[in-house]
Amino acid sequence: MSPRWAPIAGQVDPDRARDQARDILGSPRYKPADVPRPFEGALDWLGDRLRPIGDFFSRIAESLAGKIVLAAVLAGIVTVIALLVARRRAASDTGIGAGRRRGARDEDVDPGRLERDADAAERRGDLDTALRLRFRAGLLRLDRAGAISFRPSITTGQVARRLRLPAFDDLAVTFDAVAYGGRRASATDVSSARAAWPRVVEQAGDR
């Protein structure tokens, strides 16, 4: 050590220097700011509630049998979702456009054939299809009577505004609930449609 600094170094008390350094670092200047965390309590509560679930799946995944069970559960969930999507697509395909042959023009579809198909569907217990087929047949008969201009994309609301017939409004409410709302058709729905459609076509044709 340089002779110039030797006297000063000899005068420094190591213990006192450590205490001074500890006091300086412990001052508020060197402490982190206390940032508000309004969701900390809620997140801690949620974490406590979810921790048993995470521990359960962790224990299952540790064994080969557990991994197989988890894979089977995931496969089942995917299958259920696929079935729901397919059912929704099938409901859309059998909506107002039900009964139309691929590539056939609207004027080539026979409403009488659709009504016979509806009767057959009703006999085998497929009431949803029976209701949809009879609804499409009714729209085609309205088209032939000049009451509406039918097209597969026509909506029940458009027909209702054109006809302004309470009897059709009742048929449309039931059809929309079954075709798009996921409600299953009942035997009463089908029999009511069979009885109401001739009256609707007759009333619309008289205007």
TORTI-524025 format. One record per residue (C-alpha): residue number from 1; residue in one letter; chain; y, x, z. Coordinates in steps of 0.5 Angstrom, whole numbers. Layout:
(NUM; 'A'; 'A'; (Y; X; Z)),
...
***
This chain:
(1; 'M'; 'A'; (0; 0; 0)),
(2; 'S'; 'A'; (7; 2; -2)),
(3; 'P'; 'A'; (11; 5; 5)),
(4; 'R'; 'A'; (16; 0; 3)),
(5; 'W'; 'A'; (12; -6; 4)),
(6; 'A'; 'A'; (8; -3; 10)),
(7; 'P'; 'A'; (13; -5; 16)),
(8; 'I'; 'A'; (13; -12; 13)),
(9; 'A'; 'A'; (6; -13; 12)),
(10; 'G'; 'A'; (5; -11; 19)),
(11; 'Q'; 'A'; (9; -16; 22)),
(12; 'V'; 'A'; (6; -22; 19)),
(13; 'D'; 'A'; (1; -26; 24)),
(14; 'P'; 'A'; (-5; -28; 19)),
(15; 'D'; 'A'; (-6; -34; 24)),
(16; 'R'; 'A'; (1; -36; 24)),
(17; 'A'; 'A'; (1; -36; 16)),
(18; 'R'; 'A'; (-5; -40; 16)),
(19; 'D'; 'A'; (-1; -46; 20)),
(20; 'Q'; 'A'; (5; -45; 16)),
(21; 'A'; 'A'; (1; -46; 10)),
(22; 'R'; 'A'; (-3; -52; 13)),
(23; 'D'; 'A'; (4; -56; 15)),
(24; 'I'; 'A'; (7; -55; 8)),
(25; 'L'; 'A'; (1; -57; 4)),
(26; 'G'; 'A'; (0; -63; 9)),
(27; 'S'; 'A'; (7; -66; 8)),
(28; 'P'; 'A'; (8; -72; 4)),
(29; 'R'; 'A'; (11; -68; -2)),
(30; 'Y'; 'A'; (4; -65; -3)),
(31; 'K'; 'A'; (0; -72; -2)),
(32; 'P'; 'A'; (-2; -77; -8)),
(33; 'A'; 'A'; (2; -83; -8)),
(34; 'D'; 'A'; (-1; -89; -6)),
(35; 'V'; 'A'; (-2; -93; -12)),
(36; 'P'; 'A'; (-3; -101; -11)),
(37; 'R'; 'A'; (-10; -103; -13)),
(38; 'P'; 'A'; (-9; -111; -13)),
(39; 'F'; 'A'; (-16; -112; -15)),
(40; 'E'; 'A'; (-20; -107; -11)),
(41; 'G'; 'A'; (-22; -112; -6)),
(42; 'A'; 'A'; (-25; -117; -12)),
(43; 'L'; 'A'; (-28; -111; -15)),
(44; 'D'; 'A'; (-32; -108; -9)),
(45; 'W'; 'A'; (-34; -115; -7)),
(46; 'L'; 'A'; (-37; -116; -14)),
(47; 'G'; 'A'; (-40; -110; -14)),
(48; 'D'; 'A'; (-43; -111; -8)),
(49; 'R'; 'A'; (-46; -118; -10)),
(50; 'L'; 'A'; (-49; -114; -17)),
(51; 'R'; 'A'; (-52; -108; -14)),
(52; 'P'; 'A'; (-58; -112; -12)),
(53; 'I'; 'A'; (-59; -114; -19)),
(54; 'G'; 'A'; (-58; -107; -22)),
(55; 'D'; 'A'; (-63; -104; -16)),
(56; 'F'; 'A'; (-68; -109; -18)),
(57; 'F'; 'A'; (-68; -108; -26)),
(58; 'S'; 'A'; (-68; -100; -24)),
(59; 'R'; 'A'; (-74; -101; -20)),
(60; 'I'; 'A'; (-77; -105; -26)),
(61; 'A'; 'A'; (-75; -100; -31)),
(62; 'E'; 'A'; (-78; -94; -27)),
(63; 'S'; 'A'; (-86; -96; -29)),
(64; 'L'; 'A'; (-89; -97; -36)),
(65; 'A'; 'A'; (-91; -104; -34)),
(66; 'G'; 'A'; (-84; -106; -32)),
(67; 'K'; 'A'; (-81; -103; -39)),
(68; 'I'; 'A'; (-86; -108; -42)),
(69; 'V'; 'A'; (-84; -114; -38)),
(70; 'L'; 'A'; (-76; -112; -40)),
(71; 'A'; 'A'; (-78; -111; -47)),
(72; 'A'; 'A'; (-82; -118; -47)),
(73; 'V'; 'A'; (-76; -122; -44)),
(74; 'L'; 'A'; (-71; -119; -49)),
(75; 'A'; 'A'; (-75; -121; -55)),
(76; 'G'; 'A'; (-76; -128; -52)),
(77; 'I'; 'A'; (-68; -128; -51)),
(78; 'V'; 'A'; (-67; -126; -58)),
(79; 'T'; 'A'; (-72; -131; -61)),
(80; 'V'; 'A'; (-69; -137; -57)),
(81; 'I'; 'A'; (-62; -135; -60)),
(82; 'A'; 'A'; (-65; -134; -67)),
(83; 'L'; 'A'; (-68; -141; -66)),
(84; 'L'; 'A'; (-62; -144; -64)),
(85; 'V'; 'A'; (-58; -141; -70)),
(86; 'A'; 'A'; (-64; -144; -75)),
(87; 'R'; 'A'; (-63; -151; -72)),
(88; 'R'; 'A'; (-56; -151; -72)),
(89; 'R'; 'A'; (-57; -149; -80)),
(90; 'A'; 'A'; (-62; -154; -81)),
(91; 'A'; 'A'; (-58; -159; -78)),
(92; 'S'; 'A'; (-52; -157; -83)),
(93; 'D'; 'A'; (-57; -157; -89)),
(94; 'T'; 'A'; (-59; -164; -87)),
(95; 'G'; 'A'; (-52; -167; -86)),
(96; 'I'; 'A'; (-49; -172; -91)),
(97; 'G'; 'A'; (-52; -167; -96)),
(98; 'A'; 'A'; (-59; -169; -94)),
(99; 'G'; 'A'; (-64; -171; -99)),
(100; 'R'; 'A'; (-60; -168; -105)),
(101; 'R'; 'A'; (-65; -164; -110)),
(102; 'R'; 'A'; (-63; -157; -111)),
(103; 'G'; 'A'; (-59; -157; -118)),
(104; 'A'; 'A'; (-59; -164; -118)),
(105; 'R'; 'A'; (-52; -168; -119)),
(106; 'D'; 'A'; (-50; -173; -115)),
(107; 'E'; 'A'; (-51; -179; -120)),
(108; 'D'; 'A'; (-58; -177; -121)),
(109; 'V'; 'A'; (-60; -178; -114)),
(110; 'D'; 'A'; (-63; -185; -113)),
(111; 'P'; 'A'; (-60; -188; -106)),
(112; 'G'; 'A'; (-67; -192; -106)),
(113; 'R'; 'A'; (-71; -186; -106)),
(114; 'L'; 'A'; (-67; -184; -100)),
(115; 'E'; 'A'; (-68; -190; -97)),
(116; 'R'; 'A'; (-75; -190; -98)),
(117; 'D'; 'A'; (-75; -183; -95)),
(118; 'A'; 'A'; (-72; -185; -89)),
(119; 'D'; 'A'; (-77; -190; -88)),
(120; 'A'; 'A'; (-82; -185; -88)),
(121; 'A'; 'A'; (-79; -180; -84)),
(122; 'E'; 'A'; (-78; -186; -79)),
(123; 'R'; 'A'; (-85; -188; -79)),
(124; 'R'; 'A'; (-87; -181; -77)),
(125; 'G'; 'A'; (-82; -181; -72)),
(126; 'D'; 'A'; (-77; -176; -75)),
(127; 'L'; 'A'; (-71; -181; -73)),
(128; 'D'; 'A'; (-66; -175; -74)),
(129; 'T'; 'A'; (-68; -174; -81)),
(130; 'A'; 'A'; (-68; -182; -82)),
(131; 'L'; 'A'; (-61; -183; -80)),
(132; 'R'; 'A'; (-58; -178; -84)),
(133; 'L'; 'A'; (-62; -180; -90)),
(134; 'R'; 'A'; (-60; -187; -90)),
(135; 'F'; 'A'; (-53; -185; -88)),
(136; 'R'; 'A'; (-53; -181; -95)),
(137; 'A'; 'A'; (-56; -187; -99)),
(138; 'G'; 'A'; (-50; -191; -96)),
(139; 'L'; 'A'; (-45; -187; -98)),
(140; 'L'; 'A'; (-48; -186; -105)),
(141; 'R'; 'A'; (-48; -194; -106)),
(142; 'L'; 'A'; (-41; -194; -104)),
(143; 'D'; 'A'; (-40; -189; -109)),
(144; 'R'; 'A'; (-43; -194; -114)),
(145; 'A'; 'A'; (-40; -200; -112)),
(146; 'G'; 'A'; (-33; -196; -113)),
(147; 'A'; 'A'; (-31; -196; -106)),
(148; 'I'; 'A'; (-31; -188; -105)),
(149; 'S'; 'A'; (-32; -182; -110)),
(150; 'F'; 'A'; (-38; -179; -107)),
(151; 'R'; 'A'; (-38; -171; -106)),
(152; 'P'; 'A'; (-43; -167; -102)),
(153; 'S'; 'A'; (-37; -164; -98)),
(154; 'I'; 'A'; (-34; -171; -96)),
(155; 'T'; 'A'; (-33; -172; -89)),
(156; 'T'; 'A'; (-34; -179; -85)),
(157; 'G'; 'A'; (-27; -179; -83)),
(158; 'Q'; 'A'; (-24; -179; -90)),
(159; 'V'; 'A'; (-29; -185; -92)),
(160; 'A'; 'A'; (-27; -188; -86)),
(161; 'R'; 'A'; (-20; -188; -88)),
(162; 'R'; 'A'; (-21; -190; -95)),
(163; 'L'; 'A'; (-25; -196; -92)),
(164; 'R'; 'A'; (-22; -198; -86)),
(165; 'L'; 'A'; (-28; -202; -84)),
(166; 'P'; 'A'; (-30; -202; -76)),
(167; 'A'; 'A'; (-38; -203; -78)),
(168; 'F'; 'A'; (-37; -196; -82)),
(169; 'D'; 'A'; (-33; -193; -76)),
(170; 'D'; 'A'; (-39; -195; -72)),
(171; 'L'; 'A'; (-44; -192; -77)),
(172; 'A'; 'A'; (-40; -185; -77)),
(173; 'V'; 'A'; (-39; -184; -70)),
(174; 'T'; 'A'; (-47; -184; -69)),
(175; 'F'; 'A'; (-48; -180; -75)),
(176; 'D'; 'A'; (-43; -175; -73)),
(177; 'A'; 'A'; (-46; -175; -66)),
(178; 'V'; 'A'; (-53; -173; -69)),
(179; 'A'; 'A'; (-52; -169; -75)),
(180; 'Y'; 'A'; (-46; -165; -72)),
(181; 'G'; 'A'; (-46; -166; -64)),
(182; 'G'; 'A'; (-53; -164; -63)),
(183; 'R'; 'A'; (-55; -171; -60)),
(184; 'R'; 'A'; (-62; -174; -62)),
(185; 'A'; 'A'; (-62; -180; -66)),
(186; 'S'; 'A'; (-66; -186; -62)),
(187; 'A'; 'A'; (-70; -192; -65)),
(188; 'T'; 'A'; (-64; -197; -64)),
(189; 'D'; 'A'; (-59; -192; -68)),
(190; 'V'; 'A'; (-64; -192; -74)),
(191; 'S'; 'A'; (-65; -200; -74)),
(192; 'S'; 'A'; (-58; -201; -73)),
(193; 'A'; 'A'; (-56; -197; -79)),
(194; 'R'; 'A'; (-61; -200; -83)),
(195; 'A'; 'A'; (-58; -207; -81)),
(196; 'A'; 'A'; (-51; -205; -82)),
(197; 'W'; 'A'; (-51; -201; -88)),
(198; 'P'; 'A'; (-52; -207; -93)),
(199; 'R'; 'A'; (-46; -210; -90)),
(200; 'V'; 'A'; (-42; -204; -90)),
(201; 'V'; 'A'; (-43; -204; -98)),
(202; 'E'; 'A'; (-42; -211; -99)),
(203; 'Q'; 'A'; (-35; -211; -95)),
(204; 'A'; 'A'; (-33; -205; -99)),
(205; 'G'; 'A'; (-35; -208; -105)),
(206; 'D'; 'A'; (-31; -214; -104)),
(207; 'R'; 'A'; (-24; -211; -104)),
***
